[in-house]
Amino acid sequence: MVQPAPRPAAPVGFRPAAPDVPSAAAPRTTAPAPRQAAPRSATPARKAPPARAAEAGWGRPKRPRTAARGRSREDVGWVKAHGGSGATSLVEALGGVDLGARWPEPARGEPYRIVLVGRTSAAGLRAVSQALGALKDGKAPQGLELLAVVLLADAPGRLPLSLLRRIRVLRSVARVHRVPWIPAWRTGDHPKYVPRQLVTLSKLVGGELYGEGAVS
């Protein structure tokens, strides 16, 4: 009788592979990787510039860094109602302190007597009216004395009727002096003949008008 050959022994350490049987256990879920924070930049982020503040109007006059320099508080302060009003030319002709487009502060030694200057154009008369309204409503420093409103001609020739009506309204609330068109001021020169309106104005403000002898 033939006996079957013996099965060779498995080598030491060998484990037969487990049969490929599907597992009944629930499938594993892979956890998502944690989010990494974005690296911080070495350069700090620039802050957005603050919104530009509204330009101060006649209700909120700009505060000067230094007081306007004059010989004394008795000097006349020339206040322009708008740019290009001609206040600088009046200061050169009559003297006083050029305050620009702001109210003076008598408490800081600035002139308390002021003259408001504007042009006879529609925009100029509107600016003068707004400044007078602010002065009337108490939106200017205390102790100011308005000597007059000076209106310089914005062009040679007669004014239209609509502008004359606006000037008439201004005369009802303030003393108004009109100065005619002076061609020499356009080129930065002294006038050869000084209009009589400037002579009258010089007496009001107590200034020394150049060339008073040459009056047209």
C-alpha positions, 0 to 999 in steps of 0.5 A, spaced: 500 500 500 502 506 497 502 512 503 502 519 501 508 523 501 508 528 507 506 535 507 513 539 507 513 544 514 512 551 513 518 555 515 519 558 521 516 565 522 511 564 516 504 566 517 499 564 511 495 570 509 488 571 511 483 569 506 480 576 503 473 576 506 470 582 506 469 585 513 462 587 516 465 593 520 464 600 518 469 603 513 474 607 516 473 615 515 479 619 514 479 625 518 480 632 514 487 635 516 487 641 520 487 648 517 494 651 517 493 659 519 496 663 513 503 666 515 503 673 518 507 678 513 513 681 517 511 688 514 505 690 518 499 692 514 498 699 512 492 703 515 487 706 510 488 713 511 482 717 515 477 720 510 479 727 509 475 732 513 470 737 510 473 743 509 471 748 515 466 753 513 464 760 516 461 756 521 467 753 523 473 757 522 480 754 522 484 756 528 491 759 526 497 756 529 500 763 530 496 769 531 496 774 526 501 779 527 500 787 527 502 793 530 496 793 535 489 790 536 487 797 533 489 795 526 484 793 521 483 785 519 481 784 512 477 777 512 476 775 505 469 771 503 473 767 498 479 766 494 481 771 489 477 777 493 482 782 492 483 783 500 491 782 499 491 788 494 487 792 499 492 791 505 497 793 500 494 799 499 491 801 506 495 797 511 492 792 516 492 785 517 491 780 512 487 774 515 485 770 509 479 766 509 478 766 517 475 770 523 480 773 527 481 771 535 481 778 539 483 774 545 489 772 542 491 779 540 488 779 533 485 785 531 477 786 533 475 791 527 474 787 521 472 788 514 469 783 509 472 783 502 468 779 496 467 780 489 461 782 485 460 776 481 454 771 483 459 766 487 462 772 490 456 775 493 454 768 495 460 767 499 459 774 502 452 773 504 454 766 508 460 769 512 455 775 514 450 769 516 455 766 520 457 772 523 450 774 525 448 767 528 454 767 533 459 762 529 465 767 530 469 769 536 466 774 541 468 781 540 468 782 533 466 789 530 464 789 522 466 796 519 464 794 512 463 789 507 467 791 501 465 789 494 471 789 489 468 789 481 470 782 478 470 785 471 470 792 468 463 795 466 456 795 469 453 790 473 447 786 471 441 788 474 440 781 478 447 782 481 445 789 483 439 786 487 443 782 491 448 788 493 441 791 495 440 786 500 447 786 503 446 793 504 440 792 508 444 788 513 451 791 513 455 797 511 457 796 503 463 799 500 464 798 492 471 799 489 471 799 481 475 795 477 482 797 477 486 794 471 493 795 475 491 790 480 491 785 475 498 786 473 500 787 481 502 794 480 500 800 483 494 804 480 496 811 477 490 814 479 486 812 485 479 812 485 475 816 490 472 810 493 479 808 496 480 814 499 473 814 502 475 807 504 481 809 507 478 814 512 473 809 514 479 804 516 484 809 518 489 807 513 494 811 509 493 810 502 498 810 497 498 816 492 492 820 495 494 826 491 492 822 485 485 821 485 481 820 479 
